[in-house]
Amino acid sequence: MMTAAVAIIALLPVLTSTGKGADIMVPMAIPTFGGMIIQIMTMFVVPVFQSIWREGEIKRKVLKVS
C-alpha cells in the first residue's frame, strides 16, 4: 500500500508538468499511474469479493443441512 501511494504521489508532478520534456514524460507516466491506481483498488475489491463468496458457501452449507 505504501509503495503504491508513494508511486502515485511521485508521479503527480510529472503528470501535471508543462515544461520541456513533458510531451515525452507524461505519456510514459500515465500507464504507471494507472497501474498503481488499479493496484490500490484491487487491494480493497478482492477481499470484499472473497468474503462475499465465502459467506455464500457458508449459507449454502447451512441450507443444505437444514
N, C-alpha and C positions, 0 to 999 in steps of 0.2 A: 504494500500500500504506500509506504513511504517513497519507494523508488518511483512508482508511477506518479505520485504527487510532485516530486522534485522534477521529474522529466517534463511534466506539464507546465510547471511554473517556469522552468528554464527555457522552454520553447515560446512562451508568450512574447518576449521581446523580439524574437526572430519573426514571429508571425505578424507582428504589428509594425515591423520596420518598413521604411520607405527610402532609405538611403542607397548608397552604392552596394551592389551585390544582392539587394533584396529580391530582384527578379529571379535570381538563381536560388537563394536560400529559402524563400517562402515555399516554393513547390517541393523542396526537399524536406521541409519540416512538417508539412501537412500530414503525410502518412504516419509519421512517428507520433504526432499529436493525436491523431485519430485512433491509432492503436492503443495508446495509453488510456484514452477515454473508454474504449471498448473493454480494456482490461479491468478498469475500475468498476464498470457496470457489471461485468461478468462476476467479479468478486462478491457482488451483492445479489445478483439474479440467480446464479446457480444454486446457492444454498437454499433459497426460497423454493425453487422448483423441486429440489431434492426433498425438502421437508414435506411439501405437498404430496409428492409421490409416496413417501414412506407412511404418511398419515392415511393415504388411500389404501395402502397394503394392510395396515392395521384394521381399518374399518371393514375391508373385505373379509379378513380372517374372523372378525367378530360376528359379522353377518352369516358367515359360513357355519360357525359353531352353533349359533342360536337356532 
